[in-house]
Amino acid sequence: MNKRILVINGSTRENGNTDAILKAFMKGVTDGGFNVREAVLRDLTINNCIGCCKCQKEQKCNFQDDMTELRDMVMKSNILVFASPIYWCEVTGLMKTFIDRLYFFHHKENNHLIAGKKALIITTLGEKDANYESQVLVEFYKRCMHSLGIEILNMHSYPDLMEKDAITKKPEYTEAACNVGRKLSGAV
Ligand SMILES: Cc1cc2nc3c(=O)[nH]c(=O)nc-3n(C[C@H](O)[C@H](O)[C@H](O)COP(=O)(O)O)c2cc1C
């Protein structure tokens, strides 16, 4: 079956490490014939959730911004790829804002629109010890996905990428990311 994959890119840096990893990952996915789209959050207008809870009371969000189309893309996708650098033990503010706005799907009337989907987590980070650095982030993703009814397929971390161009010295990372994409789409 031709599955739809939505990549959500939460990096703040254009042409940085996350962009390079995702480029390789998406090549792997398309090699397998899957339909992949990327939402680059830094290029979109996504307001901070203001906690009005209109989405819980009226099943619609207070804002008409790029999240309207993005929610539609989320609903039409089978696999969601959450990709973010680690910022202070967590995802970037861009990714956090995006996930906050998924609160719409937390309501029992809307949850069926997202529940049962699969997620893949991709993380880039500056420090070498990925296990230690990503403890908080791993727990965060697990709890959010559990609350939304989304199953995490796997989590992939790419450590030791502090500088913007650090990825250029790690060809094994882009190769690995490409293989993750190929495996996901059944190409290998
Ligand atoms: C504000 C900020 C906070 C960061 N916090 C962490 C951290 O807690 N742990 C870590 O390993 N790297 C941390 N980093 C490094 C980034 O995760 C790393 O540079 C990553 O590769 C950036 O991805 P990008 O090139 O796509 O922007 C931080 C970077 C910034 C700018």
The ligand as an ORCA input file, in Angstrom:
! r2SCAN-3c Opt
* xyz 0 1
  C      19.398     26.944     22.297
  C      20.111     25.650     22.065
  C      20.036     24.652     23.007
  C      20.684     23.425     22.815
  N      20.590     22.457     23.768
  C      21.226     21.267     23.595
  C      21.156     20.243     24.586
  O      20.504     20.379     25.617
  N      21.829     19.079     24.352
  C      22.565     18.876     23.209
  O      23.151     17.805     23.056
  N      22.623     19.830     22.239
  C      21.982     21.016     22.404
  N      22.040     21.986     21.423
  C      22.755     21.696     20.153
  C      21.807     21.311     18.999
  O      20.942     20.263     19.375
  C      22.625     20.871     17.773
  O      23.469     21.928     17.366
  C      21.774     20.404     16.606
  O      22.583     19.720     15.674
  C      21.104     21.545     15.892
  O      20.423     21.091     14.755
  P      20.315     22.013     13.426
  O      21.675     22.053     12.783
  O      19.264     21.405     12.590
  O      19.917     23.377     13.898
  C      21.426     23.220     21.619
  C      21.492     24.241     20.657
  C      20.857     25.445     20.872
  C      20.952     26.528     19.817
*
